[in-house]
């Protein structure tokens, strides 16, 4: 693997064009009995291991039997690639503003021999604004600011099919009241589907057409 010492203090995993030299790594993981490999690099989130929140989201996510699924802010693609590997009938889209993360995700799609996934570069939902999803998955970039996380939640219905699921992992001590309130405001419901090691996964169902006017 290539290793370089040059770093940039202003680089973050939510930077659109990281300027630090690339420092590659490789993570091996097993979810639901399936083995995965993820190429990682500097200036992407959790480059040395699958973080606890991502792992909890992957192991507890509720996927549709078919349809379109979005992994927003995908990083190097662990959540979306795992979802694609679990169900080949799904069409997985992944997005990230970080060009390095997008490049890594493309490599990881190939590395894991995934045929039903693709990654697009852009801010939040802009790359997929013309599509409608049956499920949206998010390990949000809290370090990018609460306004960004709020936008991920509140703007989701614009690209969701009625009855679609929005699933987000959060730290229990961060926004423990704010996020469920935003889910209730946005979707009309909020369910905790997993809770472990200081994290919880929230599920919001976009209301069916018959209930949307209530």
Secondary structure, DSSP 8 states (H G I E B T S, - for coil): --------TT--TT-SS--S----EEEEEEETTEEEEEEE-TTSTT-SS--HHHHHHHHH----SSEEEEEES-TTSHHHHHHHHH-TTEEEEEEES-HHHHHHHHHHHHHTT-SSEEEEESSTTGGGTT--EEEEEEE--GGG-HHHHHHHHHTGGGGEEEEEEEEEEEETTSSTTHHHHHHHHHHS--EEEEEETTEEEEEEE---HHHHT-
